[in-house]
Amino acid sequence: MSHVAMEKSPGLSHDQKLHLSDIAQRLVATGKGILASDESNATMGKRLRSINVENHEENRRTFRQILFTTNDINQWIGGILFFHETFYQQTDDGNPFVQFVKDRGILVGIKLDKGTVPIPGMEGETTTQGLDGLGERCAQYKRDGADFAKWRCVFRISDHHPSAMAICENACVLGSFAAICQENGLVPIIEPEILTDGKHDLARCQYVTETVLAGVYKVLNDRHVYLEGTLLKPNMVTAGVCHNHLYSPEDIAMATCTALRRTVPIAVPGIVFLSGGQSEDEASVNLNAINSCPCPKVWKLSFSFGRALQTSALFAWSGRQESYYDGQDAFARRAQINSLACQGLYNTNPESGPAHYHHYYMY
């Protein structure tokens, strides 16, 4: 009996695979992460209202310009995720944002999902829409300068959630998104987010995270997705916001690393965490603890933060023209801190003793 080796991702050529792998590796080069500035107009409206600034296109453009034109961010930022509106905007002097970013050696990404919708018959559970016409949209964004794309699905934790049906539904959507992206030369960033709403403890979040990620990677393999040309954007494993016990960064790190080691294939080049409602410094401290965790890790562990990179900059600017550069200084500080954190080099208390890691891998 002859044994014929089956090629992984047979729909992609050798050159296509090299292209995707190269982009993925560049996004998580040592000390670099992703700025997630892909908030919808409605979400940006909430951010602007927090500083008493009106939500209109010019104010949204100005704040994004503050971030994108900050000096030296290419030292700490490997890629920037765009929302559709921002993707086609320009700097004050008429330079398209996409070209400006690419000229600085930063890769350009685009948010492709169109938001969550309820799954019929599944109380309180959602899937994400936007697959219709996705191939054509991917091709257009690629022509217009995109290098990677992101798709978010969300899961909530309760005594009965997430259901196996919801995990399967969302995993299939993420698998379709990833395959379509790769066919069009875009590196897919796969974001299955476990929401922090609820009273669940750390062990429950770890279990759900493992279950969701296992389901997602089962579908990605079934769909022949080229894993070397993907990135994962997961939640850190944390307790629910209503849980009454405060876990240490070392607890969170061990639970997170254990969940990833049990589910994420070694072929995936990088994992870029979402901040998931954490404060700026909480996200940085936890990212640093994850990279300092003593258990073996085979992927680059970096960041794809939105609020956890932007909040200080937003408040430093506060819509005032005279505070434009204050906003940039605040953003640069956060970007540099997270660059250190994704190397395990961010130390807020150099005189503290060695960290203590509980063995949550036994859950």
N, C-alpha and C positions, 0 to 999 in steps of 0.2 A: 504494500500500500504506500503510495507516495504522499508526502506531507507538503502541502503548499502553504508557505507563509502568507498570512492575510495582512495586507497593508492597512495601517490605521488611517482613517479619514481618506478613503480612496477618491472622494470627489475633489480633493485639493491637490494641486501639483506640488512638486518638490519646492519650486520657487515660491509658491503661495505660502507654504508652511514656513519657509525660512523668513519670509516677510512678516508673518504674524508673530513668530517666535522672537524676532528682533525687536518688534514694537513692545511686546510684553516685557521683555528683559529691560528695555530702556525705561519703561515706566517705573520699574522698581529697582533701578540702579542704586547702589549703596548710598544711603543718606537721602534718598529722594522718595516723594510720595505724590499724591494727587490732590489738587484743589478741586473740590466739588462745588462749583458755582453754577449748578444746573437747576437751581430752584425755579419752580414755576412762577408766573407773575403773581398768582395769589399768595404763594408762600413768601415771595419777596415783599409783598405788601405787608404781611405780618411783621417782617423784620424792620421795614421802614417805619411802620407805626410805632415800634418800640422806641424810636428816636424822634418821633413827631415829625416825620418827613413824609410828604405826599407820595403815594404809589402811582407814579406815571413813568413812561418809558425813559425819559431823560434822566430821572433820578436813578432808575435801575441801571442805566448805561454808565452813569458817572461812578456809581459805587463799584461796578465791575472794572471800570477803567482804573480806579485806584488800585485794585488788586493786581491787575494784569501788568501795569506799568511800574510796579515797585522794583527798585533796583536790586539786582542780584538774585531774584527769586529762582532763576534757573539753577542755582546751587542747591536748592532744597526741594523744588517742585519739578517733577518729571513730566507731568501731564495736567491739563486743565479740562474739566468737564463743563460743557456749555449747554445752556437751554437754547431752543430754536431761535428765539428772539435775539439773544446775545450773539449767536453764531454769525448773524448777518449784520451786526452793528460795527461801528468804526470808532477809532480814537478821535479826540478833538481835532487833530490835524488831517483827518480823512483816511487814516491807515486802517484797513479792515482788522478787527480784533484777531481773527484766525491767522492772518499773515503775520501780524505783529508778534503773536505768541510763537509761531513756528520759526520766525527769524531769530528768536532768542534760544532756540534749541529745545523748546518745550512742545510736547506732543498734544494734539487737539482731540478732545472727545466730545461726544454728543449723547444726551439723554434721549432714548428712543421709545420708552414705554409711555403710554397715555393715561396712566393712573389706574387706580384700583376700582373694581366693580364687584358687587356681591355675587357669590356663587349660588345660583338658584337652588333652593332646598337645603342650604347649609347655613344655619343661623349664625350670623356674626362672622362668617369667613368670606374671604375675597380672593379674586384672581386679578391679573393685570391685563389690560387691553392694549391693542396697538399692533397686533400681528398682521392685520389686513394691509396689504401694500408695503410691507416692511422691506422686502427686497429692493423695490424701487427707491424707497427713502434711503436705504443704506447706500445704494449706488450713487445717489445724488450727493449725499453728504461726503462720500469718499472723493468724488470729483471736486468738491468744494473745499477739501482740505482736512477732513476728519481722518484720524488714525485709529480710534477706538470708540466703543459705544457702551452704554450702561443700560441695564434693565433691572427694575426693582420689583420684587414680590414680597408681601408681608404676611407674617403669621402671628397670631396672638396666642398667649398661653392662658389657659384656664384648666379646670379639672378635666374637661372633655375636649380641649383644643390644644394644638391643631389636630384635626381629624386626618385619617389616612387619605380620604378623598381630597381634602384641600392640599395636602402635601403632593399627592400625585398630579393634581390639576396644575399647580404652580410649577412643579418640576418639569412637566411637559412644555409649559409655556417658555420657561427658561431655556430648555433644550432647543426649542424651535428658534428662539431669538439667537442663541449662540451659533447654531448651524448657518442661519441666514447671514449673520454678520460675517462669518469667516468666508463664506462664498463670495462676499463682496469686499474682502480685503480689510475688514475691521476687526480688531481684537475685542471680543466680548468681555465685559466686566459683569459677572453674574452676582446679583445682590439678593440673596434670600434673607430678609431681615426678620429676626425674632423681636417683636416689640417688647418694651420694658413695662408696659402697662400691667398692673396686677400685683398680687401678693406672693408670687412664687419665690422660692429660695434659689440659691445658686445651683444646687443639684438638679432641680427641676429644669432650669434653663439649660444646663449642660445636656441633660437627656434629650430635651426637645431639639436643641441645636444639632446634636449628633444624628437624631432621627431625620431631620429635615435635610441636612447635608448628605447623608447616605442616600436619600431618595433622589436628590438633585444629581449626584454623580452617577447613580445608576442610569438615569435618563441620558445624561451627557454621553456616557459610553455607548448606550444603545443607539444614539443618534450619530455616532462616529465623529463627535466633536474632537478637534485636535487640541488636547489639553495643554500642550506646550505653548499654544497661542491663545491662552485665556488667562484671566485673573479672577480671583474670588473676592467679593466684597461682603464679608459677613459681619454680624454683630459680635462684639466681645461678649463673653458669657458673664452676665451680671444678674443679680436678683431683681425682682420687680420693684418698681418705685414705691410700692406700698408695703414692702416687706420690712419687718421691724428689726432686722439684724444688719449691721454694717460690716460688709466683708472688706478685707484688706486688698490692696492692689496685688499682692502675692497670691491671695486666694483666687482672685479673678484671673490672674495669669495662668495658674496651674489648671484651673477648670477649662479655660479657653484653649490652651495648648493641648490638653488631653483630648478635647472634643475634635480638634483639627487633626491630631495624629491618628485618631480612630476612623476618620472619614475622608480626608482630602488626599488624593493621589500625589505621589512624589513628583509626577510629571508637571504639575501645576507650578509655574515659576514664582508666583507671588500671591500674597494675601494682603489686601488693602482694607483695613478695618473702617467701618463707619463709626461715628462717634455716638450715635443712638441716644441723643438727648443729654449726654454728659456735659459738664462744664468744660471749658477749654483745658484747664489744668488737670481735671480728672481724666480726660481722654489721653492727655500726654503722659501722665504718671502711669496709667494702666498700660499704655502702649510700651512704655519703657520697661515695665515689669514683665510684660509678655516676652520682650526680647532678652531680658535678663534671666528668664525662667530656666532652671537647670536642666529640664528635660530636652532631649535632642529635637532639633527642628530642621527641616529640610527645605523650607521655602523662605524667600524674603518676606518679612513681616513688617508691613508699612502702613500707611494711612491714606484714606480717601475721605477727608473731613470737609464738612460744610461749615456749620455753626462753630465747631471747635477750632476753625482757622480764621473765622471772619468776625466773631462777636466783638473782640477788642477793637478791631479796625472800624467796625460799624459805629461804635460809640465814640471812638476818638474823632471820627469825621463828623458825625451827627448832622450831616447836610450842610455844613458850613464850608464855604470856599476857602477860608483862611486856615481850616483844619485839614485840608487835603493831604498834606504831607504827614500830619500826625497819624492819619489813617494808614498811610503806607508804612510808617515806622512800626505801628502796632502789628500790622500784618507780617512784616518781616521778622519781628520777634517771635511770633507764634510759629511761622514756617521754620525758623531756625531751631526752635525748641523741639518741634516734631521731627525734624531731621535727626537731632540727637537721640530722641526717644526711639526711633526705628533702628537705631544702632545700639540701644541699651546704654547710652551715654548721658542721659538726662538725669542729673542728680540734684534734687532740691534740698537735700540735707546731707552734705558730705560727711558729717560727724556721726551719722547714725550707724548702728551696727549692721551685721549681715541680715539680709531679708530672710524671713521664715516662710517656706512654702509648704502648705498643707497638702496632703496626698489625695486630691479630689479625683484622681484617676481611678479610685476604687468605686466610684459611683456606677 
